[in-house]
């Protein structure tokens, strides 16, 4: 059975902070913890339609500060702050302490895992295809600048009798890299066939430690550095943008990057006009051997001299010369023989 670790709790104390900040002794610890549970449960129950992402709580002896992160601050604040005042009075009745509430707006909800999970759950409740909802969320998150996103949905998808689990991912989501800022959120869709759970992981980049003298400085994320560099225009867009500056040429109309000649390549395989290697110049050219279709096993038979087959001699019948033919001189007789005769 797989052992799953919460990505937020895995990074607490390294790049993330606690969502509840307070300190007390052992006797009051249980009361403080129960107080946090009541505050979160009340806020989530009252503002479930306001797109809540996170709730941070800080406590003193007589004061509680609550930070609410939402994508719809107008609904939380209300007209002339009526809703916030009502929420403050209700929390004061629960805790019997002074409560201060801060409303923070999330400007890019496509990069918030909790809001993405809630959006997919709402679409599933409205009978939208889970594949369409999940793929649409993938595309919007990557378009907004995320380095990777992974979405998983489990339950009676499409109303099937047997529950199953579907997962879609794009980009890279390194869960074991602690410096990677992985945002995690989950939600439940209450459909007529049953509940469907939705989990979302979003990689927002890497947070480097203090004193890191890399590109962009200390706590800046690598994804934000790339976006700032594109705005300044220091790097060009395209397939070869990340490989520029290494001595390589740009793309040839999408055909790819021109590869650099390796050191061990033959002199004739390089770029035109390139000087061949010295050892290749001093080496004498090898004689070219004619290419034949004869198999390798028959090479010995081919190298032997070919002997012609003996021609059988044909015996022609002898014809007796006539008297007229004997009187004529033959072509083989020389003038000397004629003079002697």
C-alpha positions in Angstrom: 0.0 0.0 0.0 1.4 3.4 -0.9 2.3 5.8 1.8 1.3 9.3 0.8 2.7 12.5 2.4 1.0 15.8 2.3 3.1 18.1 0.1 2.4 21.1 2.4 3.4 19.4 5.6 6.4 17.9 4.0 7.8 21.4 3.3 6.8 23.1 6.6 9.9 24.7 8.1 11.8 24.7 4.8 9.9 26.8 2.3 6.4 26.9 3.9 5.2 28.1 7.3 2.6 26.8 9.7 -1.1 27.7 9.0 -1.6 28.3 12.8 1.0 30.3 14.7 0.7 30.4 18.5 2.4 29.0 21.5 1.0 27.7 24.8 1.7 25.2 27.6 0.5 21.7 27.8 -2.6 22.5 29.9 -4.0 25.0 27.3 -2.9 23.2 24.2 -6.1 21.2 23.7 -8.3 24.3 24.2 -6.3 26.3 21.7 -6.4 23.5 19.1 -10.2 23.1 19.5 -10.5 26.8 19.1 -8.7 26.7 15.7 -11.0 23.9 14.5 -14.1 25.8 15.4 -12.9 29.0 13.6 -12.0 27.2 10.4 -15.2 25.2 10.4 -17.4 28.3 10.9 -15.6 30.3 8.2 -15.7 27.4 5.6 -19.4 26.8 6.4 -20.5 30.4 6.0 -18.2 31.4 3.1 -18.2 28.1 1.1 -19.5 30.0 -2.0 -16.8 32.7 -1.9 -13.9 30.7 -3.3 -11.9 30.3 -0.1 -8.4 29.0 -0.6 -6.6 29.2 2.7 -7.1 30.4 6.3 -4.2 31.5 8.5 -4.6 32.0 12.2 -2.2 33.9 14.6 -3.0 34.1 18.3 -1.9 36.2 21.3 -3.2 36.1 24.8 -6.2 38.4 24.1 -6.2 38.8 20.3 -6.8 36.5 17.3 -5.8 37.5 13.8 -7.4 35.6 10.9 -6.1 36.0 7.3 -8.6 34.8 4.7 -7.4 34.2 1.1 -10.2 34.2 -1.4 -10.8 34.7 -5.1 -14.0 36.7 -4.5 -13.2 39.3 -1.9 -16.3 41.3 -2.7 -18.6 38.5 -1.4 -16.5 38.1 1.8 -16.5 41.9 2.6 -20.0 42.6 1.5 -21.6 46.0 0.9 -19.8 48.6 3.1 -18.1 45.8 5.1 -21.4 44.4 6.5 -20.4 40.7 6.0 -17.0 41.2 7.6 -18.4 42.8 10.7 -21.0 40.0 11.1 -18.2 37.4 10.8 -16.1 39.3 13.3 -19.0 39.3 15.9 -19.6 35.6 15.3 -16.0 34.6 15.9 -15.9 36.8 19.0 -18.9 34.9 20.4 -17.1 31.6 19.7 -13.6 32.5 21.1 -14.5 35.2 23.6 -11.5 37.2 22.4 -10.9 40.2 20.1 -10.8 39.1 16.5 -9.1 40.9 13.7 -9.8 39.8 10.1 -7.7 40.4 7.0 -9.1 39.7 3.5 -6.5 38.8 0.8 -7.4 38.5 -2.8 -6.0 35.8 -5.0 -5.3 37.4 -8.4 -4.5 34.2 -10.3 -7.0 31.5 -9.2 -5.7 29.2 -12.0 -2.5 28.6 -10.0 -4.2 27.9 -6.7 -4.7 24.1 -6.2 -7.6 24.5 -3.8 -9.5 26.7 -6.1 -8.8 24.5 -9.1 -10.1 21.4 -7.2 -13.2 23.3 -6.2 -13.9 24.4 -9.8 -13.6 20.8 -11.1 -15.9 19.5 -8.3 -18.5 22.1 -9.2 -18.4 21.1 -12.8 -18.8 17.4 -11.9 -21.8 18.3 -9.8 -23.2 20.1 -12.9 -22.8 16.8 -15.0 -19.9 18.1 -17.0 -17.6 15.4 -18.4 -14.7 14.8 -16.0 -12.2 14.6 -18.9 -13.2 17.9 -20.2 -13.1 19.6 -16.8 -9.7 18.2 -16.0 -8.1 18.9 -19.3 -9.4 22.4 -19.3 -7.9 23.1 -15.9 -4.6 21.6 -17.1 -4.5 24.0 -20.1 -5.4 27.1 -18.1 -2.8 26.4 -15.4 0.0 25.8 -17.9 -1.0 28.9 -19.8 -0.9 31.0 -16.6 2.8 30.1 -16.0 2.8 26.8 -13.9 5.7 24.5 -14.4 3.6 21.4 -13.9 0.2 20.3 -12.8 -1.3 16.9 -11.9 -5.0 16.2 -11.3 -6.6 13.0 -10.0 -10.3 12.2 -9.7 -11.7 9.0 -8.0 -15.2 7.7 -7.5 -18.1 6.6 -9.6 -17.1 8.6 -12.7 -19.8 9.1 -15.3 -22.1 7.2 -12.9 -20.5 3.8 -13.4 -21.3 0.9 -11.1 -17.6 0.4 -10.3 -15.5 3.3 -9.0 -12.2 4.0 -10.6 -9.4 6.6 -10.5 -8.4 8.8 -13.4 -5.3 11.0 -13.5 -4.0 13.6 -16.0 -0.7 15.5 -15.7 1.3 18.0 -17.7 4.8 19.4 -17.1 6.9 18.3 -14.1 5.7 17.9 -10.5 8.7 16.8 -8.4 7.1 15.9 -5.1 10.4 14.8 -3.5 12.2 18.1 -4.3 11.7 20.1 -1.1 12.7 23.4 -2.6 9.9 23.0 -5.3 6.8 25.0 -4.3 4.1 22.4 -4.7 0.6 23.7 -4.0 -1.9 20.9 -3.0 -5.6 21.0 -2.7 -8.6 18.6 -2.6 -12.3 18.9 -2.9 -15.4 16.6 -3.1 -18.1 16.6 -5.6 -21.5 15.4 -4.3 -23.2 13.8 -7.3 -26.3 11.7 -7.6 -24.2 8.6 -8.0 -22.0 9.3 -5.0 -19.1 11.5 -3.9 -16.2 12.0 -6.3 -12.9 13.1 -4.8 -10.6 15.6 -6.7 -6.9 16.2 -5.9 -4.7 18.8 -7.5 -0.9 19.3 -7.4 0.6 22.5 -9.0 4.3 23.2 -9.3 4.8 27.0 -9.1 8.6 26.9 -9.4 11.6 26.5 -7.0 12.3 28.6 -4.0 16.1 28.9 -3.5 17.7 29.4 0.0 18.9 32.7 1.3 22.4 33.7 0.0 21.9 31.9 -3.3 23.7 33.9 -6.0 22.1 32.4 -9.0 20.0 34.1 -11.6 17.4 36.3 -9.9 18.7 36.2 -6.3 17.4 34.4 -3.2 13.7 33.7 -2.7 12.7 34.3 -6.4 11.1 31.3 -8.1 12.6 30.0 -11.3 9.3 30.3 -13.1 9.0 34.0 -12.2 12.6 34.6 -13.3 11.8 33.2 -16.7 8.7 35.3 -17.1 10.7 38.5 -16.1 13.4 37.6 -18.5 10.9 37.2 -21.3 9.4 40.6 -20.5 12.8 42.3 -20.7 13.4 40.6 -24.1 16.8 39.1 -23.1 15.9 35.7 -24.4 14.2 34.8 -27.6 11.1 32.6 -27.9 11.0 29.4 -29.7 12.4 25.9 -29.6 16.1 27.0 -29.4 15.6 29.7 -26.8 17.0 27.7 -23.9 20.1 26.5 -25.9 21.2 29.9 -27.1 24.4 31.1 -25.7 26.1 27.7 -26.0 27.6 28.4 -29.4 24.6 26.9 -31.3 22.6 28.4 -34.1 18.9 29.2 -33.9 16.2 27.1 -35.3 15.9 26.8 -39.1 12.2 27.5 -39.4 11.2 24.8 -36.9 13.6 22.1 -38.4 15.5 21.9 -35.1 18.9 23.1 -34.0 22.0 22.6 -36.2 24.1 20.0 -34.3 27.7 20.7 -33.5 30.3 18.5 -35.1 31.8 16.0 -32.7 35.6 15.7 -32.3 35.7 12.1 -33.4 33.8 12.7 -36.6 35.3 12.0 -40.0 36.7 15.0 -42.0 34.1 14.7 -44.7 31.1 14.8 -42.3 31.6 18.3 -40.9 30.3 21.6 -42.1 31.3 22.9 -45.6 34.5 24.8 -45.7 35.8 23.1 -42.5 39.4 22.1 -42.3 40.0 18.4 -42.0 42.0 16.8 -39.2 45.8 16.5 -39.5 45.9 12.8 -39.1 43.4 12.5 -41.9 45.6 14.6 -44.2 48.7 12.5 -43.5 46.8 9.2 -43.9 47.1 7.8 -47.5 43.8 7.1 -49.2 42.8 3.5 -49.2 42.1 1.8 -52.5 38.5 1.5 -53.3 37.3 -2.1 -53.6 34.7 -2.8 -56.2 31.3 -3.6 -54.7 30.0 -7.0 -55.9 26.9 -8.9 -55.1 28.9 -12.0 -54.3 28.3 -13.3 -50.7 31.2 -13.3 -48.3 31.5 -17.1 -48.2 32.3 -17.2 -52.0 35.2 -14.7 -51.9 37.8 -17.4 -52.2 36.2 -18.9 -55.2 36.0 -15.5 -56.9 39.7 -14.7 -56.4 40.9 -17.9 -58.3 41.6 -17.4 -62.0 38.8 -18.4 -64.3 39.8 -21.1 -66.7 38.0 -21.5 -70.0 36.4 -24.8 -70.9 38.3 -26.8 -73.5 36.8 -26.5 -77.0 36.4 -29.8 -78.8 38.1 -29.9 -82.2 35.9 -30.6 -85.1 37.3 -32.8 -87.9 36.3 -31.6 -91.3 36.1 -34.2 -94.2 39.0 -34.0 -96.6 38.1 -33.1 -100.2 40.3 -34.4 -103.1 41.5 -31.6 -105.4 40.4 -31.7 -109.0 42.7 -31.4 -112.0 41.8 -27.7 -112.5 42.5 -26.8 -108.9 45.8 -28.5 -109.0 46.9 -26.5 -112.1 46.2 -23.1 -110.3 49.0 -21.8 -108.0 48.0 -21.7 -104.4 48.2 -18.6 -102.2 50.7 -20.3 -99.9 53.4 -20.6 -102.7 55.9 -17.7 -102.6 57.5 -16.1 -105.7 60.7 -17.8 -105.0 59.2 -21.2 -105.4 57.6 -20.1 -108.7 60.9 -18.8 -110.1 62.6 -22.1 -109.1 60.0 -24.1 -110.9 
